[in-house]
Amino acid sequence: MVVGYQTYLELIAPLLAGREVVAGAMKQELARGRLALARAQGGARVALVSGGDAGVYGMAGVILELAAAQELKVAPPGDPGPVDLYLEVIPGVPAMTAAAALLGAPLMHDFCAISLSDLLTPWEIIEKRVRAAAAADFVLALYNPLSKRRDWQLAAVQRLLLAARAPGTPVGIVRRAMRAGEEVILTTLGEMLSHPVDMQTMVIVGNSRSFIYGGYLITPRGYRDKYVLAEGGTGP
C-alpha cells in the first residue's frame, strides 16, 4: 500500500502500477499518517510518500509523533521486538540541497532552514528565528516563501534581513528544482521581490561573505592555503 500527497504520487506514477494507492490533499498530513499507522498495525506493508526528505518538514515526524501519542512500540526493521510495527525512514534529497546544487555552493558554511508558513508556527516565532539567524550571519534557506493566501511573509523577512545585511547580499531563487519547469535565478536581497516565487520555490539568502561568480552562488568555507584565495589575493 502507498499513501501520499497527490502531487508527490504523480511524480512517481510509474512505480505505483499494481499497488493500492491512497492519495490525499494538502493539510491532510495527520489523516494520512493515522491511516498508514492503522494499516501497518493491521499487518500491511505501507509506504508513506513524502516530498524531498521525509525528515525535513516531511512525514517522518508526523508518523513518529502519532506513534508516540498512541504509545506504540516502534523499531527499525530487524529489531527482535516485540513491537507494534517496524518503521524505516528512507533518506531523500531535501529541497534546500537540490536548490543549492543548482545554484553552486551557497550552503558551504553554516546555514539554517526556516519555513515562512505560519500555519503551524506563529509568525512571532518565525520572526524571532529570522532575526537571530540574521544577527548570527547564517545563510538562510527559506521554505514556503509565498502562497496565494500568504503573500506578505517574504517581504516581511526581506525587511528584517535588510536591517542586518547589505541590499547587495546575493540571493538564489530556485523554483521546481529537478522537476519540469525548473527555474534558477541569481539576484540580490534588495531585488529578490522582483522575481516570481511560490510554494514550489526555495529562496537561499547568502551571508556577509557569500558572492556570485560565473553564474554560481558561493559561500566560502574559509579554507586557506597557497592555492586558495586570501583576502585580495589571486588564484593558482
Summary of the structure (lengths in Angstrom):
residues: 236
radius of gyration: 20.7
end to end distance: 56.1
largest distance: 65.3
contacts: 668
relative contact order: 0.11
helix: 29%
strand: 21%
